[in-house]
Amino acid sequence: MRVLPFVLLIIAGPAVADTLVAARTLRGQTVIEEMDLAYGPDQPGALRDASQAVGMETRVNIYEGRPIRASDLQPAAVVARNQIVPLNYIYSGIAIATEARALERGGVGARIRVMNLESRNTVTGTVMPDGSVTVAPRGN
């Protein structure tokens, strides 16, 4: 009787590559494009869908081959620090418009500090999609 050696068969299939990784080193404040992304081995807590990262901005440096996590990203800034922006104050149907200097950078929906150029007062407002900053009492 002849004994046959044990043979392990490996069936080819798709490799597990569910995690987004940086295709190149991404410096902080880089807006992510599709060419900046690749897929790598599964990592807990990392993003899995490129649509979650494309168009977002990096908060920190992300080195090539490292997984991309949601906490590493933020909405892309539309207002830069020291930029002159339209400032709108809205309260009870009254709207006042003037100009202000942004003291911080921020994306749409971010609350940033700005300095009114006429009064030199510092206020906190919300960045709007058009790049203006709106100051409104809480609850409005």
Residue frames as a rotation matrix with the C-alpha (Angstrom) as fourth column:
MET 1
0.582 0.813 0.000 0.00
0.813 -0.582 0.000 0.00
0.000 0.000 -1.000 0.00
ARG 2
-0.456 -0.737 0.500 1.30
0.756 -0.617 -0.220 3.39
0.470 0.278 0.838 -0.98
VAL 3
0.156 0.446 -0.881 0.80
0.825 -0.549 -0.132 6.55
-0.543 -0.707 -0.454 1.20
LEU 4
0.197 -0.004 0.980 0.09
0.757 -0.635 -0.155 9.77
0.623 0.772 -0.122 -0.61
PRO 5
-0.798 -0.502 -0.335 1.59
0.601 -0.613 -0.513 12.96
0.052 -0.610 0.790 0.81
PHE 6
0.181 0.850 -0.495 -0.86
0.827 -0.404 -0.392 15.45
-0.533 -0.338 -0.776 2.26
VAL 7
-0.678 -0.339 0.652 -1.38
0.681 -0.624 0.384 18.26
0.276 0.704 0.654 -0.22
LEU 8
-0.205 0.564 -0.800 -2.82
0.524 -0.627 -0.576 21.61
-0.827 -0.537 -0.168 0.83
LEU 9
-0.290 0.196 0.937 -4.78
0.909 -0.250 0.334 23.29
0.300 0.948 -0.106 -1.89
ILE 10
-0.525 0.132 -0.841 -5.12
0.313 -0.889 -0.335 27.04
-0.791 -0.439 0.426 -1.81
ILE 11
0.113 0.660 0.743 -7.97
0.991 -0.025 -0.128 28.35
-0.066 0.751 -0.657 -3.82
ALA 12
-0.871 -0.458 0.178 -7.28
0.482 -0.868 0.124 31.70
0.098 0.193 0.976 -5.33
GLY 13
0.283 0.959 -0.027 -9.73
0.943 -0.273 0.191 34.38
0.176 -0.080 -0.981 -4.33
PRO 14
0.442 -0.103 0.891 -9.87
0.104 -0.981 -0.165 38.08
0.891 0.166 -0.423 -3.67
ALA 15
-0.550 -0.690 -0.471 -7.46
0.639 0.016 -0.769 39.31
0.538 -0.724 0.433 -1.03
VAL 16
0.487 0.675 -0.554 -8.91
0.873 -0.393 0.288 41.11
-0.023 -0.624 -0.781 1.95
ALA 17
-0.725 -0.670 0.162 -8.18
0.681 -0.732 0.018 44.74
0.107 0.123 0.987 1.19
ASP 18
0.206 0.976 0.072 -10.98
0.905 -0.218 0.367 46.67
0.374 -0.010 -0.928 2.77
THR 19
0.415 -0.082 -0.906 -9.09
0.675 -0.640 0.368 49.54
-0.610 -0.764 -0.210 4.38
LEU 20
0.885 -0.153 0.440 -8.24
0.216 -0.702 -0.678 52.90
0.413 0.695 -0.588 2.82
VAL 21
0.314 -0.852 -0.420 -4.56
0.738 -0.059 0.672 53.75
-0.597 -0.521 0.610 3.07
ALA 22
0.598 -0.200 -0.776 -2.55
-0.378 -0.924 -0.052 56.71
-0.707 0.324 -0.628 1.85
ALA 23
0.867 -0.280 0.411 -1.02
0.497 0.523 -0.692 56.07
-0.021 0.805 0.593 -1.58
ARG 24
-0.062 -0.885 0.461 1.55
0.478 -0.432 -0.765 58.78
0.876 0.173 0.450 -0.81
THR 25
-0.559 -0.159 -0.814 2.48
0.818 -0.266 -0.510 60.88
-0.135 -0.951 0.278 2.20
LEU 26
0.190 0.726 0.661 -0.28
0.613 -0.614 0.497 63.43
0.766 0.311 -0.562 2.81
ARG 27
-0.860 -0.510 0.001 0.72
0.349 -0.590 -0.728 66.55
0.372 -0.626 0.686 4.74
GLY 28
-0.366 0.724 -0.585 -1.72
0.720 -0.177 -0.671 68.20
-0.589 -0.667 -0.457 7.11
GLN 29
0.027 0.557 -0.830 -4.32
-0.187 -0.813 -0.552 70.42
-0.982 0.170 0.082 5.39
THR 30
-0.933 -0.267 -0.242 -4.11
-0.299 0.199 0.933 68.46
-0.200 0.943 -0.266 2.13
VAL 31
0.134 0.986 -0.099 -7.41
-0.857 0.065 -0.510 68.04
-0.497 0.153 0.854 0.30
ILE 32
-0.468 -0.336 0.817 -7.70
-0.117 0.940 0.320 64.34
-0.876 0.054 -0.479 -0.57
GLU 33
0.046 0.404 -0.913 -8.22
-0.995 -0.062 -0.077 63.24
-0.088 0.912 0.400 -4.16
GLU 34
0.915 0.392 0.091 -8.87
-0.381 0.917 -0.122 59.71
-0.132 0.077 0.988 -5.47
MET 35
0.553 -0.766 -0.328 -5.25
-0.057 0.359 -0.932 59.35
0.831 0.534 0.155 -6.62
ASP 36
-0.215 -0.618 0.756 -4.13
-0.822 -0.304 -0.482 59.85
0.527 -0.725 -0.443 -2.98
LEU 37
0.227 0.464 0.856 -5.91
-0.877 0.480 -0.028 56.66
-0.424 -0.744 0.516 -1.88
ALA 38
-0.464 -0.275 -0.842 -5.19
-0.576 0.816 0.050 52.94
0.674 0.508 -0.537 -2.12
TYR 39
0.714 0.684 0.149 -6.58
-0.592 0.476 0.651 49.84
0.374 -0.553 0.745 -0.41
GLY 40
-0.446 -0.894 -0.043 -4.63
-0.664 0.363 -0.653 47.81
0.600 -0.262 -0.756 2.10
PRO 41
-0.648 0.147 -0.748 -5.03
0.403 0.899 -0.172 45.08
0.647 -0.413 -0.641 4.71
ASP 42
0.396 0.917 0.038 -8.00
0.352 -0.190 0.917 45.32
0.848 -0.350 -0.398 7.05
GLN 43
-0.806 -0.591 -0.045 -7.37
0.313 -0.360 -0.879 47.70
0.503 -0.722 0.475 9.97
PRO 44
-0.010 0.845 -0.535 -9.87
0.998 0.042 0.048 48.34
0.063 -0.534 -0.843 12.77
GLY 45
0.212 0.227 -0.951 -11.23
0.535 -0.841 -0.082 51.90
-0.818 -0.492 -0.299 12.84
ALA 46
-0.791 -0.552 -0.266 -10.06
0.065 -0.507 0.860 52.80
-0.609 0.663 0.436 9.33
LEU 47
0.051 0.793 -0.607 -12.31
-0.728 -0.387 -0.566 54.08
-0.684 0.471 0.557 6.55
ARG 48
-0.323 -0.096 0.941 -13.44
0.317 0.926 0.203 51.56
-0.891 0.364 -0.269 3.95
ASP 49
0.454 0.593 0.665 -15.10
0.851 -0.068 -0.520 53.74
-0.263 0.802 -0.536 1.31
ALA 50
-0.570 -0.768 0.293 -13.18
0.822 -0.536 0.194 56.27
0.008 0.351 0.936 -0.78
SER 51
-0.025 0.634 0.773 -16.24
0.465 -0.677 0.571 58.55
0.885 0.374 -0.278 -0.97
GLN 52
0.798 0.287 -0.530 -15.84
0.593 -0.221 0.774 59.18
0.105 -0.932 -0.346 2.77
ALA 53
0.145 -0.865 -0.480 -12.38
0.681 -0.265 0.683 60.68
-0.718 -0.426 0.551 2.23
VAL 54
-0.449 -0.338 0.827 -12.35
0.876 -0.350 0.333 62.35
0.177 0.873 0.454 -1.20
GLY 55
0.124 0.438 0.890 -12.78
0.316 -0.868 0.384 66.11
0.941 0.234 -0.246 -0.84
MET 56
0.950 0.126 -0.287 -11.95
0.306 -0.171 0.937 66.07
0.069 -0.977 -0.201 2.88
GLU 57
0.424 -0.822 0.381 -8.85
-0.486 -0.562 -0.669 67.70
0.764 0.098 -0.638 4.33
THR 58
0.169 -0.438 -0.883 -6.23
0.618 0.745 -0.251 65.99
0.768 -0.503 0.397 6.47
ARG 59
0.968 0.148 0.203 -5.89
-0.078 -0.590 0.803 67.20
0.238 -0.794 -0.560 10.07
VAL 60
0.459 -0.839 0.293 -2.47
-0.397 0.101 0.912 65.59
-0.795 -0.535 -0.286 10.49
ASN 61
-0.274 -0.614 -0.740 0.27
-0.962 0.187 0.201 64.10
0.015 0.766 -0.642 8.32
ILE 62
0.692 0.416 0.590 -0.70
-0.378 0.905 -0.196 60.65
-0.615 -0.088 0.783 7.04
TYR 63
-0.285 -0.941 -0.181 2.27
-0.734 0.093 0.672 58.64
-0.616 0.325 -0.718 5.84
GLU 64
-0.127 0.173 -0.977 2.25
-0.905 0.383 0.185 56.37
0.406 0.907 0.108 2.79
GLY 65
-0.485 -0.003 -0.874 0.67
-0.037 0.999 0.017 52.99
0.874 0.040 -0.485 3.49
ARG 66
-0.988 0.148 -0.050 -0.93
0.049 -0.008 -0.999 54.10
-0.148 -0.989 0.001 6.77
PRO 67
-0.343 0.933 0.110 -4.67
0.926 0.316 0.204 53.61
0.156 0.172 -0.973 7.27
ILE 68
-0.808 0.194 0.556 -6.93
-0.116 -0.978 0.173 56.66
0.578 0.076 0.813 7.00
ARG 69
-0.542 0.613 -0.574 -9.30
0.837 0.340 -0.428 57.14
-0.067 -0.713 -0.698 9.93
ALA 70
0.360 0.784 0.506 -12.28
0.743 -0.569 0.353 59.51
0.565 0.249 -0.787 10.17
SER 71
0.776 -0.080 -0.625 -10.54
0.484 -0.559 0.673 61.34
-0.403 -0.825 -0.396 13.03
ASP 72
-0.309 -0.950 0.036 -7.65
0.690 -0.198 0.696 62.19
-0.654 0.240 0.717 10.64
LEU 73
-0.632 0.146 0.761 -10.00
0.685 -0.354 0.637 64.17
0.363 0.924 0.124 8.37
GLN 74
-0.326 0.584 -0.744 -12.08
0.391 -0.633 -0.668 67.33
-0.861 -0.509 -0.022 8.50
PRO 75
0.695 0.585 0.418 -14.16
0.638 -0.234 -0.733 69.29
-0.331 0.776 -0.536 5.98
ALA 76
-0.203 -0.793 0.575 -11.97
0.947 -0.309 -0.092 71.26
0.250 0.526 0.813 3.58
ALA 77
-0.274 0.016 -0.962 -11.40
0.569 -0.803 -0.175 74.85
-0.775 -0.595 0.211 4.71
VAL 78
0.268 0.391 0.881 -13.18
0.921 -0.371 -0.116 77.58
0.282 0.842 -0.459 2.75
VAL 79
0.914 -0.052 0.401 -11.87
-0.149 -0.965 0.214 80.39
0.376 -0.256 -0.891 4.98
ALA 80
0.157 -0.944 -0.289 -8.15
0.670 0.317 -0.671 80.88
0.725 -0.088 0.683 5.60
ARG 81
0.307 -0.158 -0.939 -6.58
0.853 -0.391 0.345 82.56
-0.422 -0.906 0.015 8.63
ASN 82
-0.479 -0.449 -0.754 -6.21
0.275 -0.893 0.357 86.36
-0.834 -0.037 0.551 8.08
GLN 83
-0.707 0.322 0.630 -8.60
0.659 -0.024 0.752 86.29
0.257 0.946 -0.195 5.10
ILE 84
-0.829 0.536 -0.158 -11.03
-0.452 -0.810 -0.375 89.21
-0.329 -0.239 0.914 4.81
VAL 85
-0.793 0.607 0.051 -14.55
0.584 0.734 0.347 87.73
0.173 0.305 -0.937 4.84
PRO 86
-0.335 0.783 0.523 -18.10
-0.336 -0.618 0.710 89.11
0.880 0.062 0.471 4.70
LEU 87
-0.958 0.069 -0.277 -19.56
0.284 0.349 -0.893 89.13
0.035 -0.935 -0.354 8.21
ASN 88
-0.317 0.927 0.198 -23.34
-0.168 -0.261 0.951 88.91
0.933 0.268 0.239 8.66
TYR 89
-0.990 0.138 0.022 -25.16
-0.007 0.113 -0.994 89.45
-0.140 -0.984 -0.111 11.94
ILE 90
-0.440 0.890 -0.120 -28.75
-0.145 0.062 0.987 88.22
0.886 0.451 0.102 11.99
TYR 91
-0.905 0.218 -0.365 -31.17
0.413 0.250 -0.876 88.71
-0.100 -0.943 -0.316 14.88
SER 92
-0.229 0.929 -0.290 -34.98
0.511 -0.139 -0.848 89.07
-0.828 -0.343 -0.443 15.01
GLY 93
0.600 0.540 0.590 -35.31
0.756 -0.141 -0.639 89.96
-0.262 0.829 -0.493 11.35
ILE 94
0.842 -0.410 -0.350 -32.48
-0.429 -0.903 0.025 92.50
-0.326 0.128 -0.936 11.44
ALA 95
0.649 -0.677 0.348 -29.44
0.751 0.643 -0.151 91.80
-0.121 0.359 0.925 9.27
ILE 96
0.758 -0.531 -0.378 -26.19
-0.458 -0.847 0.271 93.75
-0.464 -0.033 -0.885 9.44
ALA 97
0.788 -0.529 0.315 -23.38
0.614 0.635 -0.470 93.13
0.048 0.564 0.825 6.95
THR 98
0.741 -0.659 -0.128 -19.76
-0.617 -0.744 0.258 94.25
-0.265 -0.113 -0.958 7.26
GLU 99
0.498 -0.649 -0.574 -16.26
-0.211 0.552 -0.807 92.85
0.841 0.523 0.138 6.75
ALA 100
0.821 -0.271 0.502 -14.09
-0.479 0.150 0.865 90.94
-0.310 -0.951 -0.006 9.18
ARG 101
-0.077 -0.897 -0.435 -10.66
-0.864 0.278 -0.421 89.33
0.498 0.343 -0.796 9.35
ALA 102
0.806 0.338 -0.486 -10.69
-0.138 0.906 0.401 85.58
0.576 -0.256 0.776 10.03
LEU 103
0.238 -0.711 0.662 -8.58
-0.971 -0.185 0.150 84.72
0.016 -0.678 -0.735 13.08
GLU 104
-0.268 -0.246 0.931 -8.81
-0.289 0.943 0.166 80.99
-0.919 -0.225 -0.324 12.32
ARG 105
-0.742 0.099 -0.663 -9.30
-0.638 0.198 0.744 78.78
0.205 0.975 -0.084 9.30
GLY 106
-0.504 0.605 0.616 -12.41
-0.265 0.571 -0.777 76.69
-0.822 -0.555 -0.127 8.91
GLY 107
-0.956 0.257 0.138 -14.66
0.249 0.472 0.846 74.62
0.152 0.844 -0.515 6.68
VAL 108
-0.371 0.904 0.214 -18.37
-0.384 -0.359 0.851 74.93
0.846 0.234 0.480 6.07
GLY 109
0.584 0.726 -0.363 -20.25
0.107 0.375 0.921 74.74
0.804 -0.577 0.142 9.38
ALA 110
-0.181 -0.721 -0.669 -17.18
0.879 0.186 -0.438 75.37
0.441 -0.668 0.600 11.54
ARG 111
0.923 0.373 -0.091 -17.37
0.367 -0.787 0.497 78.01
0.114 -0.492 -0.863 14.26
ILE 112
-0.075 -0.990 0.120 -14.44
0.923 -0.114 -0.367 80.40
0.377 0.083 0.922 13.99
ARG 113
0.262 0.048 -0.964 -13.38
0.611 -0.782 0.127 83.68
-0.747 -0.622 -0.235 15.57
VAL 114
0.023 -0.219 0.975 -13.33
0.884 -0.450 -0.122 86.79
0.466 0.866 0.183 13.38
MET 115
-0.456 -0.200 -0.867 -12.47
0.634 -0.757 -0.158 90.42
-0.625 -0.622 0.472 14.08
ASN 116
0.653 0.715 0.250 -14.92
0.728 -0.501 -0.467 93.08
-0.209 0.487 -0.848 12.86
LEU 117
-0.250 -0.850 0.463 -12.76
0.931 -0.342 -0.125 95.52
0.264 0.400 0.878 10.87
GLU 118
0.072 0.341 0.937 -14.85
0.144 -0.934 0.328 98.56
0.987 0.111 -0.116 11.81
SER 119
0.787 0.354 0.506 -15.27
-0.410 -0.312 0.857 98.03
0.462 -0.881 -0.100 15.56
ARG 120
-0.278 -0.952 -0.125 -12.21
-0.646 0.282 -0.709 95.79
0.711 -0.116 -0.694 16.14
ASN 121
0.115 0.401 0.909 -14.43
-0.913 0.403 -0.062 93.50
-0.391 -0.823 0.413 18.26
THR 122
-0.849 -0.383 -0.364 -13.85
-0.484 0.840 0.243 89.76
0.213 0.383 -0.899 18.11
VAL 123
0.147 0.936 0.319 -16.90
-0.915 0.252 -0.316 87.55
-0.376 -0.246 0.894 17.61
THR 124
-0.797 -0.308 0.519 -17.49
-0.147 0.933 0.328 83.87
-0.585 0.185 -0.789 16.89
GLY 125
0.111 0.846 -0.522 -19.53
-0.871 -0.169 -0.460 82.88
-0.478 0.506 0.718 13.86
THR 126
0.248 0.106 0.963 -20.36
0.171 0.974 -0.151 79.99
-0.954 0.202 0.223 11.57
VAL 127
-0.730 -0.548 -0.410 -18.66
-0.353 -0.212 0.911 79.57
-0.586 0.810 -0.039 8.19
MET 128
0.413 0.911 -0.012 -21.20
-0.345 0.144 -0.927 79.46
-0.843 0.387 0.374 5.36
PRO 129
0.404 -0.235 0.884 -20.78
0.676 0.728 -0.116 77.66
-0.616 0.644 0.453 1.99
ASP 130
0.826 -0.055 0.560 -20.10
0.428 -0.586 -0.688 80.98
0.366 0.809 -0.460 0.20
GLY 131
-0.168 -0.982 -0.081 -17.14
0.764 -0.078 -0.641 81.75
0.623 -0.170 0.763 2.53
SER 132
-0.082 0.204 0.975 -18.96
-0.402 -0.902 0.155 84.35
0.912 -0.380 0.156 4.61
VAL 133
-0.829 -0.140 -0.542 -19.31
0.431 0.457 -0.778 84.14
0.356 -0.878 -0.319 8.39
THR 134
0.007 0.918 0.396 -22.68
-0.083 -0.394 0.915 84.49
0.997 -0.040 0.073 10.08
VAL 135
-0.975 -0.209 -0.077 -23.14
0.077 0.007 -0.997 85.49
0.209 -0.978 0.009 13.71
ALA 136
-0.045 0.994 0.104 -26.51
-0.317 -0.113 0.942 84.70
0.948 0.009 0.320 15.21
PRO 137
-0.188 0.037 0.982 -27.68
-0.982 0.001 -0.188 84.24
-0.008 -0.999 0.036 18.80
ARG 138
-0.977 -0.171 0.126 -27.82
-0.184 0.977 -0.105 80.62
-0.105 -0.126 -0.986 19.95
GLY 139
-0.403 0.872 0.279 -31.03
0.388 0.438 -0.811 78.94
-0.829 -0.218 -0.515 18.87
ASN 140
0.449 0.528 -0.721 -31.47
-0.440 -0.572 -0.693 81.01
-0.778 0.628 -0.025 15.66
